[in-house]
């Protein structure tokens, strides 16, 4: 079992939608040098997976998305 951090849309605020980090257990199906195949009922095609951060994230951390 592997843990991934996902970006989840939180509540709407005056500044816009507040994104928060959530942790989920996933099954690792395959892994290469750049990509990994994972399986979880919590992940859909629209789920944003956090792949990097400049600081340590905790459950419910408020995050800002950079494209």
N, C-alpha and C positions, 0 to 999 in steps of 0.2 A: 504494500500500500504506500502511496506517495501523497504528500499534501501539496496542493497548489493554492495560490491566492488569486481570487477573482475580483474584478471590479463590479460592484453591484450598485444600481441606481438607488440612491436613498431618497429622502424626502425633498420636496420642492422648497426652496428658500428664496428670499428676495434677490440673492445673487445668482439664482439658477438652480439646477439640480445638483445636490450634494452627493458625490460618489463616495462610496465606502468600500473598504477591503473586507472580504470574507474568506475564510479558510474552508476547504473541502478535501476530504479523502478521495483519491481517485485510484484507479487501477492502471498501472503502466503496461501498455500492450507492446510497444516497441520504442526504441530510442536510437537515434543516430547522432552525428556530430552537431547538427543544427536544429533538428526537429524531434518531437516525441509524439507518439500516439497514446492518448489516454482515454479512459472510459469512466463515465460517471453519469448518473441520472440527473445530477444538478447542472450539467453543462449542456448548452444548446449551441446551435450555429451562431447565435447572436451574443454569446457570452464573451466578455473581454477578460482575457487572462493576463495578469500582471507578470511580466517577464523580467523586469528590472526596477530597481528603486535606489535612490541615493541614501535613503535611511531605512532603518528596520521598521517594518510594518507590524502592527498588532491587529487583532480582531477589532473590527469597527473603526479602524483608522480612517480619517477623512483624507481623501486623495484628490489630486488634480491631474487630469489626463493631459498629456503632451503628445501631439501627433508627430 
